[in-house]
Amino acid sequence: MTRHLFILTGASRGMGLAIAQALLRPEHTLLCISRHANGTLAAQATAAGAGLTQWPLDLANAVGAAERLQAWLGEQPAAQFASATLINNAGVVPAPGPLQSATAAELSNALRVSWRPPCC
Ligand SMILES: NC(=O)c1ccc[n+]([C@@H]2O[C@H](COP(=O)([O-])OP(=O)(O)OC[C@H]3O[C@@H](n4cnc5c(N)ncnc54)[C@H](OP(=O)(O)O)[C@@H]3O)[C@@H](O)[C@H]2O)c1
């Protein structure tokens, strides 16, 4: 067990991209989930010898993402990983304004994508 698995949401840009770049090491496998893949990150992963898979997925469809992730995890040779880490970084900032003027779709999207545990 020499590899470490990182599942990272929102790695296409911003802080998530910076986290992904910092994790690009030969002993790391990254599964990055956001709506868009990042070609530069893919090239950097190849140069670093790191394992990188990017899924262009909308996390607002949480059930679809969970089902795909569950299936993918089931296919992985678990014995090769010494650890698995989830970094749930993806987030959206709705248009600033009074809460009562936000639409249900905006609120739903923000809550689904930007969910954080109650402790955070
Ligand atoms: N920057 C700050 O000052 C700050 C401060 C406090 C907290 N935060 C939090 O830190 C996190 C990252 O912030 P950031 O500034 O790096 O944000 P950012 O630059 O806007 O990046 C957001 C990331 O989330 C992904 N994302 C957004 N909606 C998504 C969706 N529906 N499905 C899948 N992926 C989605 C985006 O990728 P795609 O567009 O490709 O989907 C992108 O990779 C957020 O949770 C934010 O709330 C940031």
The ligand as an SDF file (V2000), in Angstrom:
LIG
                    3D

 48 52  0  0  0  0  0  0  0  0999 V2000
  -11.8550   32.4620   -2.4420 N   0  0  0  0  0  0  0  0  0  0  0  0
  -12.1730   32.8300   -1.2050 C   0  0  0  0  0  0  0  0  0  0  0  0
  -11.8370   33.9240   -0.7130 O   0  0  0  0  0  0  0  0  0  0  0  0
  -12.9830   31.8860   -0.3110 C   0  0  0  0  0  0  0  0  0  0  0  0
  -13.2260   32.2460    1.0020 C   0  0  0  0  0  0  0  0  0  0  0  0
  -13.9490   31.3730    1.8320 C   0  0  0  0  0  0  0  0  0  0  0  0
  -14.4100   30.1730    1.3390 C   0  0  0  0  0  0  0  0  0  0  0  0
  -14.1680   29.8500    0.0440 N   0  0  0  0  0  0  0  0  0  0  0  0
  -14.6710   28.5740   -0.4340 C   0  0  0  0  0  0  0  0  0  0  0  0
  -13.6020   27.8280   -0.9830 O   0  0  0  0  0  0  0  0  0  0  0  0
  -14.0650   27.0650   -2.0940 C   0  0  0  0  0  0  0  0  0  0  0  0
  -13.2590   27.4020   -3.3510 C   0  0  0  0  0  0  0  0  0  0  0  0
  -13.2790   28.8010   -3.5530 O   0  0  0  0  0  0  0  0  0  0  0  0
  -12.6440   29.4310   -4.8640 P   0  0  0  0  0  0  0  0  0  0  0  0
  -12.5100   30.8910   -4.6290 O   0  0  0  0  0  0  0  0  0  0  0  0
  -11.4410   28.6450   -5.2660 O   0  0  0  0  0  0  0  0  0  0  0  0
  -13.8460   29.2000   -5.8970 O   0  0  0  0  0  0  0  0  0  0  0  0
  -13.8380   29.2670   -7.5070 P   0  0  0  0  0  0  0  0  0  0  0  0
  -12.5840   29.8280   -8.0430 O   0  0  0  0  0  0  0  0  0  0  0  0
  -15.1390   29.9040   -7.8820 O   0  0  0  0  0  0  0  0  0  0  0  0
  -13.8810   27.7150   -7.9010 O   0  0  0  0  0  0  0  0  0  0  0  0
  -15.0170   26.9560   -7.5960 C   0  0  0  0  0  0  0  0  0  0  0  0
  -14.7660   25.5320   -8.0530 C   0  0  0  0  0  0  0  0  0  0  0  0
  -15.9770   24.8070   -7.7980 O   0  0  0  0  0  0  0  0  0  0  0  0
  -16.3860   24.1780   -9.0200 C   0  0  0  0  0  0  0  0  0  0  0  0
  -17.8420   24.1510   -9.0990 N   0  0  0  0  0  0  0  0  0  0  0  0
  -18.6920   25.1970   -9.0120 C   0  0  0  0  0  0  0  0  0  0  0  0
  -19.9510   24.7890   -9.2020 N   0  0  0  0  0  0  0  0  0  0  0  0
  -19.8810   23.4490   -9.4290 C   0  0  0  0  0  0  0  0  0  0  0  0
  -20.8580   22.4630   -9.7260 C   0  0  0  0  0  0  0  0  0  0  0  0
  -22.1610   22.7710   -9.8330 N   0  0  0  0  0  0  0  0  0  0  0  0
  -20.4460   21.1840   -9.9010 N   0  0  0  0  0  0  0  0  0  0  0  0
  -19.1420   20.8710   -9.8330 C   0  0  0  0  0  0  0  0  0  0  0  0
  -18.1640   21.7590   -9.5590 N   0  0  0  0  0  0  0  0  0  0  0  0
  -18.5440   23.0400   -9.3720 C   0  0  0  0  0  0  0  0  0  0  0  0
  -15.7950   25.0290  -10.1320 C   0  0  0  0  0  0  0  0  0  0  0  0
  -15.5600   24.2700  -11.2820 O   0  0  0  0  0  0  0  0  0  0  0  0
  -16.4780   24.3170  -12.5930 P   0  0  0  0  0  0  0  0  0  0  0  0
  -16.8760   25.7410  -12.8400 O   0  0  0  0  0  0  0  0  0  0  0  0
  -15.6050   23.7260  -13.6510 O   0  0  0  0  0  0  0  0  0  0  0  0
  -17.6490   23.4580  -12.2760 O   0  0  0  0  0  0  0  0  0  0  0  0
  -14.4530   25.4450   -9.5340 C   0  0  0  0  0  0  0  0  0  0  0  0
  -13.4800   24.4580   -9.7810 O   0  0  0  0  0  0  0  0  0  0  0  0
  -15.5460   27.3820   -2.2440 C   0  0  0  0  0  0  0  0  0  0  0  0
  -16.2750   26.3680   -1.5770 O   0  0  0  0  0  0  0  0  0  0  0  0
  -15.6800   28.7100   -1.5470 C   0  0  0  0  0  0  0  0  0  0  0  0
  -17.0040   28.8780   -1.0610 O   0  0  0  0  0  0  0  0  0  0  0  0
  -13.4600   30.6710   -0.7890 C   0  0  0  0  0  0  0  0  0  0  0  0
  1  2  1  0
  2  3  2  0
  2  4  1  0
  4  5  1  0
  4 48  2  0
  5  6  2  0
  6  7  1  0
  7  8  2  0
  8  9  1  0
  8 48  1  0
  9 10  1  0
  9 46  1  0
 10 11  1  0
 11 12  1  0
 11 44  1  0
 12 13  1  0
 13 14  1  0
 14 15  2  0
 14 16  1  0
 14 17  1  0
 17 18  1  0
 18 19  2  0
 18 20  1  0
 18 21  1  0
 21 22  1  0
 22 23  1  0
 23 24  1  0
 23 42  1  0
 24 25  1  0
 25 26  1  0
 25 36  1  0
 26 27  1  0
 26 35  1  0
 27 28  2  0
 28 29  1  0
 29 30  1  0
 29 35  2  0
 30 31  1  0
 30 32  2  0
 32 33  1  0
 33 34  2  0
 34 35  1  0
 36 37  1  0
 36 42  1  0
 37 38  1  0
 38 39  2  0
 38 40  1  0
 38 41  1  0
 42 43  1  0
 44 45  1  0
 44 46  1  0
 46 47  1  0
M  CHG  2   8   1  16  -1
M  END
$$$$
